[in-house]
Amino acid sequence: MKIALGAIMHESNTFTPGRTTLDNFRNTQYLFGNDFLTAHRGTRSEVGGMLDELDEHGVNVLSILGALALPSPTVTRATYDQIKRDLISQLTDQLDGLDGVLLALHGSMTVEDLDDPEGDLLEAIRREITTQGVERLACSLDHHGNITEKMMSSMDLAVGYRTHPHVDQYKVGQMTARHLVNLIKTPYTIRRSFIKLPMMTPAENRSEPIHALRAELEAIDRQTNVVTSSFFVGYPWADTSAQGTSVMVYTRNDQAGADKLARQLSEKMWSLRDQFRFPMYTPAEAVHIGNEHGGGPYVLNELADCTLGGASGDVVSTARYLYENSIVNSVVVGVVDPEAAATATQAGVGQTVQVTIGGNICKKNNPPLEFEGVVRTLNRDVSGHTEIHAGYETAVGKIAVVSGRGVQIILIERAGKFGGPTFLEDLGIDPQKKKFIVVKEGLNPLETYKDVAERILMVDSPGFDPQIPVPEDYTRIPRPMYPLDPDVSWSPR
């Protein structure tokens, strides 16, 4: 059995200024052939899971393209066109004797003048493989995918992550590969039901609805004739026609069953729509909680400036509070500011610097911080722990740790995935000796800091990933859409 394997993954924040180019992909991963397979083999990424499963079945794996970039602004059309050409070219060269195509996709890429690039890509792949009689195409998808009917109509089946932080990527990769192999070995008529809900969620959540919906999936998957089921909380920071949550159910030869279960799952999701929330705190409230209860460290998580959600990473509201109030034993992890990082690097370790930090990209309610401190550490491209969100290890460039008034700020040249406390340890910082640690990595700290943190507090800050969507920011999404239209009534068709 021969299966072609590839990955095209990007989460596009249409509110963050700028554009994502091919250099962004190359800075994370843009690999062909054995280089792509080697990068993932033996890892806990979903492609790593796919490879392990395919190896177990003795499948001859043919590499096409691995193109992964950290979440960032809208992708340029030229970049997408190049990725599409490269993928189709690699696939075309290997169609002879091919039994199927297996892809790891995200589901929330946005391209200039193209709201649904994954749908466009899958349609092109389906058209290409059909000319050679290759029938089977399966995909894994991110929990935050804004899934479309165009995507669905070009795939035989898809499997979505069920966790956030994404700790089941490897398992989902295995599942997707297993389903594809079974479909090739013992052909059956697959039936699917896909329902799009007029609903957005805060996306950065591990609230009670996630547990309830995951339990619902497990119950559905135990039913006779069900192949797999998924729900998608969507990606709210994209003002596109693809916006919205969704559910899907696949069965063997049972359309009525697929429709019934999809309706059941979508009704469950809709009933929980007002519960996808985290309690949020101001920097002052979060610091007060830490000082009142003692112990530490307290992780202060700036969700709205989550660089793993495509935000800018240059918000300094919490850093400002700590610095102006001399909150000692504090560290702010990963403020994106290439100029400040360069200034500190040029000055050298042990030198006192005056730097203007932040406020270069996110300007709303985020004035720059005038900071005076000593350069403590210089480094570059440290990634820390890599198992969470595996595959997105990104070169962050220059790293400079500056310290003033008892507050350390880690300046970085480019956004990246830091990997929790091991990132600090690699810079000579003991996280367990800190009272407050400010992070910008979405919900990943719930995993990476779980053995270190006294408590993780979600801090309300400026940024391009607001937890409460602002209605006037959206001009292109389908309406009505909850919670922008709180009184919308809906039932699945």
Secondary structure as UniProt FT lines:
FT   STRAND          2..9
FT   STRAND          12..13
FT   TURN            14..15
FT   HELIX           22..28
FT   STRAND          29..32
FT   HELIX           33..40
FT   TURN            41..42
FT   HELIX           46..56
FT   TURN            57..58
FT   STRAND          60..68
FT   STRAND          72..73
FT   HELIX           77..92
FT   TURN            93..94
FT   TURN            96..97
FT   STRAND          100..105
FT   TURN            112..113
FT   HELIX           117..130
FT   TURN            131..133
FT   STRAND          136..141
FT   TURN            143..144
FT   HELIX           149..154
FT   STRAND          157..160
FT   HELIX           169..185
FT   STRAND          190..196
FT   HELIX           208..221
FT   TURN            224..225
FT   STRAND          226..232
FT   TURN            241..242
FT   STRAND          246..252
FT   HELIX           255..271
FT   HELIX           273..275
FT   STRAND          280..281
FT   HELIX           283..293
FT   STRAND          298..302
FT   HELIX           303..305
FT   HELIX           307..309
FT   HELIX           317..324
FT   TURN            325..326
FT   STRAND          330..336
FT   HELIX           338..347
FT   TURN            349..350
FT   STRAND          352..357
FT   TURN            364..365
FT   STRAND          369..380
FT   TURN            388..391
FT   STRAND          398..404
FT   TURN            405..406
FT   STRAND          407..412
FT   HELIX           421..426
FT   TURN            427..428
FT   HELIX           431..433
FT   STRAND          436..439
FT   TURN            442..443
FT   HELIX           444..448
FT   TURN            449..452
FT   STRAND          455..459
FT   HELIX           471..473
FT   TURN            483..484
FT   TURN            486..487
//
